[in-house]
Amino acid sequence: MMGTSHAATGVLAGGAVALLCGADVPVTLTCAAVGAGAALLPDLDEPGSSAGRSLGRVTELVSTGLRGLSRRVYRRTATPRELEAPKDGGHRHLTHTVPACLVFGLVALGAALAPFGAAAVVFAMSALGLGTVVRPWRAWGTVRRRRRAALVAALVLGACTLLVEGYGPAPWLVGLVVFAGALTHVLGDWLTRSGVPLAWPFTVRGKRWWMLRSPVAFHTGRSRVEDAIRVGALIGFPVLLALGAPLPPAA
């Protein structure tokens, strides 16, 4: 799936997790923005992706390192059958597994437990996610204006998390939302023809890196199904918020 589609589904996933955990509206909105960014994290194995370019040289180096790590893990864990015709093992391998999603969530949890960490994670994930979500919204003006608006919104969410008591999500919720967002990305790519190693590290039909895909898989960026998923997620979030948000206490 395209980055904009991943970010849109991350909005829905982050908001849904917050509501299921009993969060109020401000925290749910923050979690939706965090989920949008987290849903781009598995593509950190691609330096040219939205996540890989998000912080310039810093994330490019991280992406390059993750791609190299993915290749090494692939070579060391591939079965003899796979090594007969080995793949590159870079993009859509290690970071597109369920264990990797758990690691993303645990890293976010650890960062959120540090002083000012929760606000930093909220800002970084929101800036990445919202900047990607608004990319196709041409009615909002130029690309620069849209990016600036997303950055301002992320700054507000991060500042409120830091300065307003009870506004930001708890560290455990930050970690859970990042895990859910990353997992949403993996499941989204499972819907495409390229598939993902969803069963790793278990062996399926003699392969540990078997690229599993949906029976109704579509081509990335060339399917109305993907368009419907993206639009449905963005429409579904406010509907879910209206139906699931806890009512304010009676006066």
Order of alpha helices (4+ residues) and beta strands (2+ residues): alpha-alpha-alpha-alpha-alpha-alpha-alpha-alpha-alpha
